Amino acid sequence: MSDIKTTPPTQPRRPRFRDAYDHLMDEIRALPDSELIAVNIDVPTAVTTTLGALPEIRALRPRIVAEMPQLDAAHFDKLEAYTLAAGHAHALYLAASQPIESLDQLSADATTLRQTILSDASALATRGFIDGARLKD
């Protein structure tokens, strides 16, 4: 019998950014259009800056809440989640706004790549590093 202990497979962790986005989606959708504003900042820089400064910002919470009674403290407490969700929303925007590559170009690129890989594999088979039997098909 083997003494090797196996670890049961774990579920892959979802990215924090996507989790925050998904968790806040109902709140995001409930926001009326009249409350939306145009974004005129560099989102990745704002996200990185906010996440980096978050410990210092949180340390100021008692003072901020005391001096700004109109501020909803629950929103303040969700600053990290809002920041992560904004980062994910920006990534979705960038992915959606990229031009779609034509299928013909994609096929041509794939064909070129396949020829390169086949050539490399054939060279490895010729030198006896891999079994070339599967390359015949």
C-alpha positions as CSV (number, residue, x, y, z in Angstrom):
1,M,0.0,0.0,0.0
2,S,1.2,3.5,-0.8
3,D,2.1,6.0,1.9
4,I,1.4,8.9,-0.5
5,K,-1.4,11.1,0.7
6,T,-3.5,12.6,-2.0
7,T,-5.3,15.9,-1.6
8,P,-8.8,16.0,-2.8
9,P,-9.3,18.4,-5.7
10,T,-10.4,21.9,-4.7
11,Q,-12.7,24.1,-6.7
12,P,-10.7,26.8,-8.6
13,R,-10.8,30.2,-6.9
14,R,-12.7,32.8,-8.8
15,P,-10.9,36.1,-9.3
16,R,-11.7,38.7,-6.6
17,F,-12.5,41.3,-9.3
18,R,-15.1,39.1,-11.0
19,D,-16.6,38.1,-7.6
20,A,-17.0,41.7,-6.5
21,Y,-18.6,42.5,-9.9
22,D,-21.0,39.6,-9.7
23,H,-21.9,40.3,-6.1
24,L,-22.7,44.0,-6.8
25,M,-24.5,43.4,-10.1
26,D,-28.0,43.9,-8.6
27,E,-26.9,47.2,-7.0
28,I,-25.2,48.2,-10.3
29,R,-28.3,47.5,-12.3
30,A,-30.6,49.3,-9.8
31,L,-28.6,52.5,-10.3
32,P,-30.8,54.9,-12.4
33,D,-29.4,56.3,-15.7
34,S,-29.6,59.8,-14.2
35,E,-27.0,58.8,-11.6
36,L,-24.4,57.7,-14.2
37,I,-21.5,59.9,-15.1
38,A,-18.9,59.7,-17.8
39,V,-15.6,58.2,-16.7
40,N,-12.7,60.5,-17.5
41,I,-9.9,58.9,-15.5
42,D,-7.6,56.1,-16.2
43,V,-9.5,53.2,-14.6
44,P,-6.5,50.8,-14.0
45,T,-4.5,53.6,-12.3
46,A,-7.5,54.5,-10.1
47,V,-8.1,50.9,-9.2
48,T,-4.4,50.3,-8.3
49,T,-4.2,53.5,-6.4
50,T,-7.3,52.9,-4.4
51,L,-6.4,49.3,-3.5
52,G,-3.0,50.4,-2.5
53,A,-4.3,53.2,-0.3
54,L,-7.2,51.2,1.2
55,P,-5.6,50.5,4.6
56,E,-5.0,54.2,5.1
57,I,-8.4,55.1,3.8
58,R,-10.1,52.6,6.2
59,A,-8.1,54.1,9.1
60,L,-9.8,57.4,8.4
61,R,-13.3,55.9,8.5
62,P,-14.3,57.3,11.9
63,R,-13.3,60.8,11.0
64,I,-14.8,60.7,7.5
65,V,-18.1,59.4,8.8
66,A,-18.2,62.0,11.6
67,E,-17.3,64.9,9.4
68,M,-19.5,63.9,6.4
69,P,-22.9,62.9,7.8
70,Q,-24.4,62.8,4.3
71,L,-22.1,59.9,3.4
72,D,-23.7,56.5,3.6
73,A,-21.2,54.5,5.7
74,A,-22.4,51.3,4.0
75,H,-21.1,52.6,0.7
76,F,-17.8,53.6,2.4
77,D,-17.5,50.1,3.7
78,K,-17.9,48.7,0.2
79,L,-15.1,50.7,-1.2
80,E,-12.9,47.7,-1.9
81,A,-15.7,45.8,-3.6
82,Y,-16.7,48.8,-5.7
83,T,-13.0,49.3,-6.7
84,L,-12.7,45.6,-7.7
85,A,-16.0,45.7,-9.6
86,A,-14.9,48.8,-11.5
87,G,-11.7,47.1,-12.5
88,H,-13.6,44.1,-13.8
89,A,-16.2,46.2,-15.6
90,H,-13.3,48.1,-17.3
91,A,-11.7,44.7,-18.4
92,L,-15.1,43.7,-19.8
93,Y,-15.3,47.0,-21.7
94,L,-11.8,46.6,-23.1
95,A,-12.6,43.1,-24.2
96,A,-15.8,44.1,-25.9
97,S,-14.4,47.1,-27.6
98,Q,-11.5,45.2,-29.4
99,P,-12.0,44.8,-33.1
100,I,-13.1,41.3,-34.1
101,E,-10.4,39.5,-35.9
102,S,-11.6,38.1,-39.3
103,L,-12.1,34.4,-39.5
104,D,-10.0,34.3,-42.7
105,Q,-7.1,35.9,-40.8
106,L,-7.5,33.6,-37.8
107,S,-7.5,30.6,-40.1
108,A,-4.4,31.8,-41.9
109,D,-2.6,32.4,-38.6
110,A,-3.6,29.0,-37.3
111,T,-2.4,27.3,-40.5
112,T,1.0,29.0,-40.3
113,L,1.3,28.0,-36.6
114,R,0.3,24.4,-37.4
115,Q,3.0,24.2,-40.1
116,T,5.6,25.6,-37.7
117,I,4.7,23.1,-34.9
118,L,4.6,20.2,-37.4
119,S,8.0,21.2,-38.7
120,D,9.4,21.4,-35.2
121,A,7.9,18.1,-34.2
122,S,9.2,16.4,-37.3
123,A,12.7,17.6,-36.5
124,L,12.4,16.2,-32.9
125,A,11.1,12.9,-34.4
126,T,14.0,12.8,-36.8
127,R,16.5,13.2,-33.9
128,G,14.7,10.5,-31.9
129,F,13.4,12.8,-29.1
130,I,9.8,11.9,-29.8
131,D,7.9,9.1,-31.5
132,G,7.1,10.3,-35.0
133,A,4.4,7.7,-35.7
134,R,1.6,10.1,-34.7
135,L,2.9,12.8,-37.0
136,K,2.2,10.7,-40.1
137,D,-1.6,11.4,-39.8
